Structures are given as C-alpha cells and as structure tokens.
Amino acid sequence: MVTSIQISEGLQQELVKRKLFEKETYEEVLWGLVEDSQELSEQTIKEIESARAEIKAGKFHTLAEVKKELGL
C-alpha cells in the first residue's frame, strides 16, 4: 500500500540534505535513517569483536602493503 504524508518544509529540507545522490527518493532516505537507528544483531556484534581482536593481534595489512603487493 502506498500512502502520502505531510511534512514541514524544514523536515523536507533536512531530508534533501541527507540524500546520497540526486535521484534518491525520500523513502530511501527514511529507510537509511531507520536502519541506522536499529540495534546491531548478535552475529554482527560477534564479528566486530572478532575483527577487533585480529587487528590487536596484528593480523591485518595496511593499504600501503596491499598496494605494494599489487604493484600499484
């Protein structure tokens, strides 16, 4: 079901500022805001903790190292 809502000019201007690209719809902007406000899943939290542990243990490559390996 599609519906319309009334918003103030101020809110509309704020939504315009938050567009990532010109043709992005207000619905896409609003969904992005909703997703940003949701809590992280347990799986995501575990993956972040694992990544942080790997970085602490030195298990990573810098951008400079990767560029050198790729000959860039």
KEMI-96565 format. One record per residue: residue in one letter; residue number from 1; x, y, z of N, C-alpha, C, O, CB in turn. Coordinates in Angstrom, 2 decimals. Glycine has a CB too. Example, Ala and Ser with C-alpha at 12.3 -4.5 7.8 and 13.67 -1.06 7.14 Angstrom:
2
@code=a, pos=1, n.xx=13.19, n.yy=-5.69, n.zz=7.80, ca.xx=12.30, ca.yy=-4.50, ca.zz=7.80, c.xx=13.20, c.yy=-3.30, c.zz=7.80, o.xx=14.24, o.yy=-3.32, o.zz=8.46, cb.xx=11.31, cb.yy=-4.47, cb.zz=9.05
@code=s, pos=2, n.xx=12.85, n.yy=-2.25, n.zz=7.08, ca.xx=13.67, ca.yy=-1.06, ca.zz=7.14, c.xx=12.90, c.yy=0.03, c.zz=7.87, o.xx=13.41, o.yy=1.14, o.zz=8.04, cb.xx=14.08, cb.yy=-0.60, cb.zz=5.72
//
This chain:
72
@code=m, pos=1, n.xx=0.84, n.yy=-1.17, n.zz=0.00, ca.xx=0.00, ca.yy=0.00, ca.zz=0.00, c.xx=0.89, c.yy=1.24, c.zz=0.00, o.xx=1.82, o.yy=1.34, o.zz=0.80, cb.xx=-0.96, cb.yy=0.00, cb.zz=1.21
@code=v, pos=2, n.xx=0.61, n.yy=2.15, n.zz=-0.86, ca.xx=1.33, ca.yy=3.42, ca.zz=-0.93, c.xx=0.48, c.yy=4.48, c.zz=-0.27, o.xx=-0.74, o.yy=4.52, o.zz=-0.44, cb.xx=1.66, cb.yy=3.81, cb.zz=-2.41
@code=t, pos=3, n.xx=1.13, n.yy=5.34, n.zz=0.48, ca.xx=0.42, ca.yy=6.42, ca.zz=1.15, c.xx=1.25, c.yy=7.68, c.zz=1.08, o.xx=2.44, o.yy=7.63, o.zz=0.75, cb.xx=0.10, cb.yy=6.05, cb.zz=2.62
@code=s, pos=4, n.xx=0.66, n.yy=8.79, n.zz=1.36, ca.xx=1.42, ca.yy=10.04, ca.zz=1.41, c.xx=1.33, c.yy=10.60, c.zz=2.81, o.xx=0.38, o.yy=10.32, o.zz=3.55, cb.xx=0.88, cb.yy=11.07, cb.zz=0.36
@code=i, pos=5, n.xx=2.32, n.yy=11.39, n.zz=3.17, ca.xx=2.33, ca.yy=12.02, ca.zz=4.49, c.xx=2.65, c.yy=13.50, c.zz=4.32, o.xx=3.23, o.yy=13.91, o.zz=3.32, cb.xx=3.36, cb.yy=11.33, cb.zz=5.44
@code=q, pos=6, n.xx=2.26, n.yy=14.28, n.zz=5.30, ca.xx=2.59, ca.yy=15.70, ca.zz=5.29, c.xx=3.79, c.yy=15.92, c.zz=6.20, o.xx=3.83, o.yy=15.42, o.zz=7.32, cb.xx=1.38, cb.yy=16.57, cb.zz=5.74
@code=i, pos=7, n.xx=4.75, n.yy=16.67, n.zz=5.68, ca.xx=5.92, ca.yy=17.03, ca.zz=6.49, c.xx=6.15, c.yy=18.53, c.zz=6.35, o.xx=5.72, o.yy=19.15, o.zz=5.38, cb.xx=7.19, cb.yy=16.22, cb.zz=6.06
@code=s, pos=8, n.xx=6.82, n.yy=19.08, n.zz=7.33, ca.xx=7.11, ca.yy=20.52, ca.zz=7.29, c.xx=8.19, c.yy=20.80, c.zz=6.25, o.xx=8.92, o.yy=19.90, o.zz=5.83, cb.xx=7.56, cb.yy=21.03, cb.zz=8.70
@code=e, pos=9, n.xx=8.29, n.yy=22.05, n.zz=5.84, ca.xx=9.33, ca.yy=22.44, ca.zz=4.89, c.xx=10.71, c.yy=22.22, c.zz=5.49, o.xx=11.66, o.yy=21.86, o.zz=4.79, cb.xx=9.15, cb.yy=23.91, cb.zz=4.48
@code=g, pos=10, n.xx=10.82, n.yy=22.44, n.zz=6.79, ca.xx=12.11, ca.yy=22.23, ca.zz=7.47, c.xx=12.56, c.yy=20.78, c.zz=7.39, o.xx=13.72, o.yy=20.50, o.zz=7.11, cb.xx=12.02, cb.yy=22.65, cb.zz=8.93
@code=l, pos=11, n.xx=11.62, n.yy=19.85, n.zz=7.63, ca.xx=11.96, ca.yy=18.42, ca.zz=7.55, c.xx=12.30, c.yy=18.05, c.zz=6.11, o.xx=13.23, o.yy=17.28, o.zz=5.88, cb.xx=10.79, cb.yy=17.56, cb.zz=8.06
@code=q, pos=12, n.xx=11.57, n.yy=18.58, n.zz=5.16, ca.xx=11.85, ca.yy=18.28, ca.zz=3.77, c.xx=13.26, c.yy=18.75, c.zz=3.40, o.xx=13.99, o.yy=18.04, o.zz=2.70, cb.xx=10.79, cb.yy=18.93, cb.zz=2.84
@code=q, pos=13, n.xx=13.64, n.yy=19.93, n.zz=3.85, ca.xx=14.99, ca.yy=20.43, ca.zz=3.57, c.xx=16.05, c.yy=19.54, c.zz=4.21, o.xx=17.11, o.yy=19.31, o.zz=3.62, cb.xx=15.13, cb.yy=21.88, cb.zz=4.09
@code=e, pos=14, n.xx=15.77, n.yy=19.04, n.zz=5.41, ca.xx=16.71, ca.yy=18.14, ca.zz=6.08, c.xx=16.84, c.yy=16.84, c.zz=5.30, o.xx=17.95, o.yy=16.31, o.zz=5.16, cb.xx=16.25, cb.yy=17.86, cb.zz=7.53
@code=l, pos=15, n.xx=15.74, n.yy=16.31, n.zz=4.81, ca.xx=15.78, ca.yy=15.08, ca.zz=4.01, c.xx=16.56, c.yy=15.30, c.zz=2.71, o.xx=17.29, o.yy=14.42, o.zz=2.26, cb.xx=14.35, cb.yy=14.59, cb.zz=3.70
@code=v, pos=16, n.xx=16.39, n.yy=16.46, n.zz=2.11, ca.xx=17.13, ca.yy=16.78, ca.zz=0.88, c.xx=18.63, c.yy=16.76, c.zz=1.17, o.xx=19.41, o.yy=16.24, o.zz=0.36, cb.xx=16.70, cb.yy=18.17, cb.zz=0.32
@code=k, pos=17, n.xx=19.05, n.yy=17.31, n.zz=2.30, ca.xx=20.47, ca.yy=17.35, ca.zz=2.67, c.xx=21.03, c.yy=15.95, c.zz=2.88, o.xx=22.22, o.yy=15.72, o.zz=2.66, cb.xx=20.67, cb.yy=18.17, cb.zz=3.94
@code=r, pos=18, n.xx=20.18, n.yy=15.01, n.zz=3.30, ca.xx=20.64, ca.yy=13.67, ca.zz=3.61, c.xx=20.67, c.yy=12.73, c.zz=2.41, o.xx=21.11, o.yy=11.58, o.zz=2.52, cb.xx=19.78, cb.yy=13.09, cb.zz=4.67
@code=k, pos=19, n.xx=20.21, n.yy=13.20, n.zz=1.27, ca.xx=20.24, ca.yy=12.36, ca.zz=0.07, c.xx=21.69, c.yy=12.09, c.zz=-0.31, o.xx=22.53, o.yy=12.99, o.zz=-0.31, cb.xx=19.49, cb.yy=13.04, cb.zz=-1.11
@code=l, pos=20, n.xx=21.98, n.yy=10.83, n.zz=-0.64, ca.xx=23.31, ca.yy=10.46, ca.zz=-1.06, c.xx=23.54, c.yy=10.74, c.zz=-2.53, o.xx=24.67, o.yy=10.97, o.zz=-2.96, cb.xx=23.56, cb.yy=8.99, cb.zz=-0.76
@code=f, pos=21, n.xx=22.47, n.yy=10.74, n.zz=-3.31, ca.xx=22.54, ca.yy=11.08, ca.zz=-4.72, c.xx=21.25, c.yy=11.76, c.zz=-5.12, o.xx=20.22, o.yy=11.59, o.zz=-4.46, cb.xx=22.80, cb.yy=9.82, cb.zz=-5.59
@code=e, pos=22, n.xx=21.29, n.yy=12.53, n.zz=-6.19, ca.xx=20.18, ca.yy=13.41, ca.zz=-6.56, c.xx=18.84, c.yy=12.70, c.zz=-6.72, o.xx=17.81, o.yy=13.21, o.zz=-6.27, cb.xx=20.52, cb.yy=14.12, cb.zz=-7.82
@code=k, pos=23, n.xx=18.84, n.yy=11.52, n.zz=-7.35, ca.xx=17.58, ca.yy=10.84, ca.zz=-7.63, c.xx=17.12, c.yy=9.92, c.zz=-6.50, o.xx=16.14, o.yy=9.19, o.zz=-6.66, cb.xx=17.71, cb.yy=10.05, cb.zz=-8.91
@code=e, pos=24, n.xx=17.81, n.yy=9.94, n.zz=-5.37, ca.xx=17.40, ca.yy=9.12, ca.zz=-4.23, c.xx=16.04, c.yy=9.61, c.zz=-3.74, o.xx=15.82, o.yy=10.81, o.zz=-3.61, cb.xx=18.46, cb.yy=9.19, cb.zz=-3.07
@code=t, pos=25, n.xx=15.13, n.yy=8.67, n.zz=-3.48, ca.xx=13.79, ca.yy=9.04, ca.zz=-3.02, c.xx=13.79, c.yy=9.33, c.zz=-1.52, o.xx=14.69, o.yy=8.91, o.zz=-0.79, cb.xx=12.78, cb.yy=7.93, cb.zz=-3.36
@code=y, pos=26, n.xx=12.77, n.yy=10.04, n.zz=-1.09, ca.xx=12.63, ca.yy=10.28, ca.zz=0.35, c.xx=12.45, c.yy=8.96, c.zz=1.10, o.xx=12.92, o.yy=8.82, o.zz=2.22, cb.xx=11.45, cb.yy=11.21, cb.zz=0.62
@code=e, pos=27, n.xx=11.77, n.yy=8.01, n.zz=0.48, ca.xx=11.61, ca.yy=6.70, ca.zz=1.13, c.xx=12.97, c.yy=6.05, c.zz=1.37, o.xx=13.20, o.yy=5.49, o.zz=2.44, cb.xx=10.71, cb.yy=5.77, cb.zz=0.28
@code=e, pos=28, n.xx=13.86, n.yy=6.12, n.zz=0.40, ca.xx=15.19, ca.yy=5.55, ca.zz=0.56, c.xx=15.96, c.yy=6.26, c.zz=1.68, o.xx=16.66, o.yy=5.63, o.zz=2.46, cb.xx=15.98, cb.yy=5.63, cb.zz=-0.75
@code=v, pos=29, n.xx=15.82, n.yy=7.58, n.zz=1.75, ca.xx=16.48, ca.yy=8.35, ca.zz=2.81, c.xx=15.93, c.yy=7.91, c.zz=4.17, o.xx=16.70, o.yy=7.68, o.zz=5.10, cb.xx=16.27, cb.yy=9.88, cb.zz=2.59
@code=l, pos=30, n.xx=14.61, n.yy=7.80, n.zz=4.26, ca.xx=13.99, ca.yy=7.41, ca.zz=5.54, c.xx=14.38, c.yy=6.00, c.zz=5.94, o.xx=14.65, o.yy=5.75, o.zz=7.12, cb.xx=12.47, cb.yy=7.52, cb.zz=5.45
@code=w, pos=31, n.xx=14.42, n.yy=5.06, n.zz=4.99, ca.xx=14.85, ca.yy=3.69, ca.zz=5.32, c.xx=16.29, c.yy=3.69, c.zz=5.83, o.xx=16.61, o.yy=2.95, o.zz=6.76, cb.xx=14.72, cb.yy=2.77, cb.zz=4.08
@code=g, pos=32, n.xx=17.14, n.yy=4.51, n.zz=5.24, ca.xx=18.51, ca.yy=4.62, ca.zz=5.72, c.xx=18.57, c.yy=5.09, c.zz=7.16, o.xx=19.36, o.yy=4.59, o.zz=7.95, cb.xx=19.31, cb.yy=5.56, cb.zz=4.84
@code=l, pos=33, n.xx=17.73, n.yy=6.05, n.zz=7.50, ca.xx=17.68, ca.yy=6.54, ca.zz=8.88, c.xx=17.16, c.yy=5.47, c.zz=9.84, o.xx=17.67, o.yy=5.34, o.zz=10.95, cb.xx=16.80, cb.yy=7.78, cb.zz=8.97
@code=v, pos=34, n.xx=16.16, n.yy=4.72, n.zz=9.40, ca.xx=15.61, ca.yy=3.64, ca.zz=10.23, c.xx=16.68, c.yy=2.57, c.zz=10.47, o.xx=16.86, o.yy=2.12, o.zz=11.60, cb.xx=14.36, cb.yy=3.00, cb.zz=9.56
@code=e, pos=35, n.xx=17.37, n.yy=2.18, n.zz=9.42, ca.xx=18.42, ca.yy=1.16, ca.zz=9.57, c.xx=19.53, c.yy=1.63, c.zz=10.49, o.xx=20.04, o.yy=0.85, o.zz=11.29, cb.xx=19.00, cb.yy=0.80, cb.zz=8.20
@code=d, pos=36, n.xx=19.89, n.yy=2.91, n.zz=10.39, ca.xx=20.95, ca.yy=3.44, ca.zz=11.25, c.xx=20.56, c.yy=3.41, c.zz=12.72, o.xx=21.42, o.yy=3.32, o.zz=13.59, cb.xx=21.28, cb.yy=4.87, cb.zz=10.85
@code=s, pos=37, n.xx=19.27, n.yy=3.48, n.zz=13.00, ca.xx=18.83, ca.yy=3.55, ca.zz=14.39, c.xx=18.57, c.yy=2.18, c.zz=15.01, o.xx=18.36, o.yy=2.07, o.zz=16.22, cb.xx=17.58, cb.yy=4.38, cb.zz=14.48
@code=q, pos=38, n.xx=18.60, n.yy=1.13, n.zz=14.19, ca.xx=18.33, ca.yy=-0.21, ca.zz=14.72, c.xx=19.57, c.yy=-0.76, c.zz=15.42, o.xx=20.70, o.yy=-0.40, o.zz=15.08, cb.xx=17.89, cb.yy=-1.17, cb.zz=13.59
@code=e, pos=39, n.xx=19.34, n.yy=-1.61, n.zz=16.38, ca.xx=20.44, ca.yy=-2.22, ca.zz=17.12, c.xx=21.15, c.yy=-3.26, c.zz=16.26, o.xx=20.55, o.yy=-3.85, o.zz=15.36, cb.xx=19.94, cb.yy=-2.85, cb.zz=18.42
@code=l, pos=40, n.xx=22.43, n.yy=-3.47, n.zz=16.55, ca.xx=23.19, ca.yy=-4.48, ca.zz=15.84, c.xx=22.76, c.yy=-5.88, c.zz=16.28, o.xx=22.42, o.yy=-6.08, o.zz=17.45, cb.xx=24.70, cb.yy=-4.29, cb.zz=16.06
@code=s, pos=41, n.xx=22.76, n.yy=-6.82, n.zz=15.36, ca.xx=22.42, ca.yy=-8.20, ca.zz=15.70, c.xx=23.55, c.yy=-8.82, c.zz=16.51, o.xx=24.68, o.yy=-8.32, o.zz=16.50, cb.xx=22.13, cb.yy=-9.03, cb.zz=14.42
@code=e, pos=42, n.xx=23.25, n.yy=-9.90, n.zz=17.19, ca.xx=24.27, ca.yy=-10.61, ca.zz=17.98, c.xx=25.41, c.yy=-11.07, c.zz=17.07, o.xx=26.58, o.yy=-10.96, o.zz=17.45, cb.xx=23.64, cb.yy=-11.82, cb.zz=18.71
@code=q, pos=43, n.xx=25.09, n.yy=-11.57, n.zz=15.88, ca.xx=26.10, ca.yy=-12.02, ca.zz=14.94, c.xx=27.02, c.yy=-10.88, c.zz=14.53, o.xx=28.24, o.yy=-11.06, o.zz=14.48, cb.xx=25.43, cb.yy=-12.63, cb.zz=13.70
@code=t, pos=44, n.xx=26.45, n.yy=-9.73, n.zz=14.26, ca.xx=27.26, ca.yy=-8.57, ca.zz=13.86, c.xx=28.18, c.yy=-8.15, c.zz=15.00, o.xx=29.35, o.yy=-7.82, o.zz=14.76, cb.xx=26.36, cb.yy=-7.39, cb.zz=13.44
@code=i, pos=45, n.xx=27.68, n.yy=-8.15, n.zz=16.20, ca.xx=28.49, ca.yy=-7.79, ca.zz=17.37, c.xx=29.66, c.yy=-8.75, c.zz=17.51, o.xx=30.79, o.yy=-8.32, o.zz=17.77, cb.xx=27.64, cb.yy=-7.79, cb.zz=18.66
@code=k, pos=46, n.xx=29.41, n.yy=-10.06, n.zz=17.35, ca.xx=30.48, ca.yy=-11.06, ca.zz=17.43, c.xx=31.52, c.yy=-10.85, c.zz=16.34, o.xx=32.72, o.yy=-10.97, o.zz=16.59, cb.xx=29.90, cb.yy=-12.47, cb.zz=17.33
@code=e, pos=47, n.xx=31.07, n.yy=-10.53, n.zz=15.13, ca.xx=32.00, ca.yy=-10.31, ca.zz=14.02, c.xx=32.86, c.yy=-9.07, c.zz=14.26, o.xx=34.05, o.yy=-9.07, o.zz=13.92, cb.xx=31.24, cb.yy=-10.17, cb.zz=12.71
@code=i, pos=48, n.xx=32.28, n.yy=-8.04, n.zz=14.82, ca.xx=33.04, ca.yy=-6.82, ca.zz=15.14, c.xx=34.09, c.yy=-7.12, c.zz=16.20, o.xx=35.23, o.yy=-6.69, o.zz=16.09, cb.xx=32.10, cb.yy=-5.69, cb.zz=15.61
@code=e, pos=49, n.xx=33.70, n.yy=-7.86, n.zz=17.24, ca.xx=34.64, ca.yy=-8.22, ca.zz=18.30, c.xx=35.79, c.yy=-9.07, c.zz=17.74, o.xx=36.95, o.yy=-8.89, o.zz=18.12, cb.xx=33.91, cb.yy=-8.98, cb.zz=19.42
@code=s, pos=50, n.xx=35.46, n.yy=-10.00, n.zz=16.84, ca.xx=36.48, ca.yy=-10.85, ca.zz=16.22, c.xx=37.45, c.yy=-10.02, c.zz=15.38, o.xx=38.66, o.yy=-10.22, o.zz=15.44, cb.xx=35.82, cb.yy=-11.92, cb.zz=15.35
@code=a, pos=51, n.xx=36.91, n.yy=-9.08, n.zz=14.61, ca.xx=37.75, ca.yy=-8.22, ca.zz=13.78, c.xx=38.67, c.yy=-7.36, c.zz=14.65, o.xx=39.85, o.yy=-7.18, o.zz=14.32, cb.xx=36.89, cb.yy=-7.32, cb.zz=12.88
@code=r, pos=52, n.xx=38.16, n.yy=-6.85, n.zz=15.73, ca.xx=38.98, ca.yy=-6.03, ca.zz=16.63, c.xx=40.10, c.yy=-6.86, c.zz=17.23, o.xx=41.23, o.yy=-6.38, o.zz=17.37, cb.xx=38.11, cb.yy=-5.43, cb.zz=17.76
@code=a, pos=53, n.xx=39.81, n.yy=-8.11, n.zz=17.59, ca.xx=40.83, ca.yy=-9.00, ca.zz=18.15, c.xx=41.93, c.yy=-9.28, c.zz=17.11, o.xx=43.11, o.yy=-9.30, o.zz=17.45, cb.xx=40.18, cb.yy=-10.33, cb.zz=18.64
@code=e, pos=54, n.xx=41.54, n.yy=-9.49, n.zz=15.87, ca.xx=42.52, ca.yy=-9.74, ca.zz=14.80, c.xx=43.42, c.yy=-8.52, c.zz=14.60, o.xx=44.63, o.yy=-8.66, o.zz=14.42, cb.xx=41.80, cb.yy=-10.10, cb.zz=13.49
@code=i, pos=55, n.xx=42.83, n.yy=-7.35, n.zz=14.64, ca.xx=43.63, ca.yy=-6.13, ca.zz=14.48, c.xx=44.61, c.yy=-5.98, c.zz=15.64, o.xx=45.77, o.yy=-5.64, o.zz=15.43, cb.xx=42.72, cb.yy=-4.89, cb.zz=14.39
@code=k, pos=56, n.xx=44.13, n.yy=-6.23, n.zz=16.86, ca.xx=45.00, ca.yy=-6.15, ca.zz=18.04, c.xx=46.16, c.yy=-7.13, c.zz=17.93, o.xx=47.27, o.yy=-6.84, o.zz=18.37, cb.xx=44.21, cb.yy=-6.42, cb.zz=19.32
@code=a, pos=57, n.xx=45.89, n.yy=-8.31, n.zz=17.34, ca.xx=46.91, ca.yy=-9.35, ca.zz=17.20, c.xx=47.83, c.yy=-9.08, c.zz=16.00, o.xx=48.75, o.yy=-9.85, o.zz=15.74, cb.xx=46.25, cb.yy=-10.72, cb.zz=17.04
@code=g, pos=58, n.xx=47.59, n.yy=-8.00, n.zz=15.29, ca.xx=48.44, ca.yy=-7.65, ca.zz=14.16, c.xx=48.12, c.yy=-8.40, c.zz=12.88, o.xx=48.91, o.yy=-8.40, o.zz=11.94, cb.xx=49.85, cb.yy=-7.91, cb.zz=14.52
@code=k, pos=59, n.xx=46.96, n.yy=-9.03, n.zz=12.83, ca.xx=46.57, ca.yy=-9.81, ca.zz=11.66, c.xx=45.83, c.yy=-8.91, c.zz=10.66, o.xx=44.61, o.yy=-9.03, o.zz=10.47, cb.xx=45.67, cb.yy=-11.01, cb.zz=12.07
@code=f, pos=60, n.xx=46.58, n.yy=-8.01, n.zz=10.02, ca.xx=46.00, ca.yy=-7.13, ca.zz=9.03, c.xx=47.09, c.yy=-6.64, c.zz=8.10, o.xx=48.28, o.yy=-6.79, o.zz=8.40, cb.xx=45.27, cb.yy=-5.93, cb.zz=9.70
@code=h, pos=61, n.xx=46.69, n.yy=-6.05, n.zz=6.98, ca.xx=47.62, ca.yy=-5.47, ca.zz=6.03, c.xx=47.24, c.yy=-4.00, c.zz=5.85, o.xx=46.06, o.yy=-3.66, o.zz=5.76, cb.xx=47.60, cb.yy=-6.24, cb.zz=4.67
@code=t, pos=62, n.xx=48.25, n.yy=-3.15, n.zz=5.81, ca.xx=47.98, ca.yy=-1.74, ca.zz=5.57, c.xx=47.68, c.yy=-1.52, c.zz=4.09, o.xx=47.99, o.yy=-2.38, o.zz=3.26, cb.xx=49.17, cb.yy=-0.85, cb.zz=6.03
@code=l, pos=63, n.xx=47.09, n.yy=-0.39, n.zz=3.77, ca.xx=46.81, ca.yy=-0.05, ca.zz=2.39, c.xx=48.12, c.yy=0.01, c.zz=1.59, o.xx=48.18, o.yy=-0.45, o.zz=0.45, cb.xx=46.05, cb.yy=1.28, cb.zz=2.29
@code=a, pos=64, n.xx=49.14, n.yy=0.57, n.zz=2.19, ca.xx=50.44, ca.yy=0.66, ca.zz=1.52, c.xx=50.99, c.yy=-0.72, c.zz=1.19, o.xx=51.54, o.yy=-0.93, o.zz=0.11, cb.xx=51.44, cb.yy=1.44, cb.zz=2.39
@code=e, pos=65, n.xx=50.85, n.yy=-1.67, n.zz=2.12, ca.xx=51.33, ca.yy=-3.04, ca.zz=1.88, c.xx=50.56, c.yy=-3.70, c.zz=0.73, o.xx=51.15, o.yy=-4.36, o.zz=-0.12, cb.xx=51.18, cb.yy=-3.90, cb.zz=3.16
@code=v, pos=66, n.xx=49.25, n.yy=-3.51, n.zz=0.71, ca.xx=48.44, ca.yy=-4.11, ca.zz=-0.33, c.xx=48.79, c.yy=-3.51, c.zz=-1.70, o.xx=48.91, o.yy=-4.22, o.zz=-2.69, cb.xx=46.94, cb.yy=-3.91, cb.zz=-0.03
@code=k, pos=67, n.xx=48.95, n.yy=-2.19, n.zz=-1.73, ca.xx=49.33, ca.yy=-1.54, ca.zz=-2.99, c.xx=50.67, c.yy=-2.07, c.zz=-3.49, o.xx=50.84, o.yy=-2.32, o.zz=-4.68, cb.xx=49.40, cb.yy=-0.01, cb.zz=-2.80
@code=k, pos=68, n.xx=51.61, n.yy=-2.23, n.zz=-2.57, ca.xx=52.94, ca.yy=-2.73, ca.zz=-2.94, c.xx=52.83, c.yy=-4.15, c.zz=-3.50, o.xx=53.43, o.yy=-4.47, o.zz=-4.53, cb.xx=53.90, cb.yy=-2.71, cb.zz=-1.72
@code=e, pos=69, n.xx=52.06, n.yy=-5.00, n.zz=-2.83, ca.xx=51.87, ca.yy=-6.39, ca.zz=-3.29, c.xx=51.23, c.yy=-6.44, c.zz=-4.66, o.xx=51.55, o.yy=-7.31, o.zz=-5.47, cb.xx=51.02, cb.yy=-7.17, cb.zz=-2.29
@code=l, pos=70, n.xx=50.33, n.yy=-5.51, n.zz=-4.94, ca.xx=49.62, ca.yy=-5.49, ca.zz=-6.22, c.xx=50.36, c.yy=-4.68, c.zz=-7.28, o.xx=49.94, o.yy=-4.63, o.zz=-8.44, cb.xx=48.22, cb.yy=-4.93, cb.zz=-6.02
@code=g, pos=71, n.xx=51.45, n.yy=-4.06, n.zz=-6.89, ca.xx=52.24, ca.yy=-3.28, ca.zz=-7.82, c.xx=51.56, c.yy=-1.98, c.zz=-8.24, o.xx=51.71, o.yy=-1.53, o.zz=-9.37, cb.xx=52.54, cb.yy=-4.10, cb.zz=-9.04
@code=l, pos=72, n.xx=50.82, n.yy=-1.41, n.zz=-7.32, ca.xx=50.13, ca.yy=-0.14, ca.zz=-7.62, c.xx=50.89, c.yy=1.06, c.zz=-7.12, o.xx=50.44, o.yy=2.19, o.zz=-7.29, cb.xx=48.73, cb.yy=-0.14, cb.zz=-7.02
//
